């Protein structure tokens, strides 16, 4: 998210020897001077194959809730999105308190938006475009601090 200019913060809680639950939030206001405002949440349930949470490989199931307002070329897109995805990752313990995590995910995202010419003012409350797109839902390199 930081690479896209969107500050983010996440918290992960170990729920058993092989599972954890993560909640991440992100938001952005005109990143890279692009007319774009967004905010969202991504909860994720992870299953760790190593028998120890927060180490080595895992698979996760994540949800996505997002609200956005984007001007792209001569069009404006205002809407909401809900998604479900599968994430695969690998976490490398660097020390007792630090991890380096690599993850990538794919999923389906349902969106509902107002799509109109950016030169006009659209005061309608109703979406004129909706659908489902299959796309990357996560691509991350994360540094984690572990509180024990």
Buried (B, 14 or more C-beta within 10 A) or exposed (E): BEEBBBEBEBEBEBEEEBBBBBEBBBBBEEBEEEEBBBBBEBBBBBBBEBEEBBBBEBBBBBBBBBEBBBBEEEEBBBBBBBBEBBBBBBBEBEEEEEBEBBBBBBBBBBBBBBBBEBEEEBEEEEBEEEEEEEEEBBBBEBEBEBEE
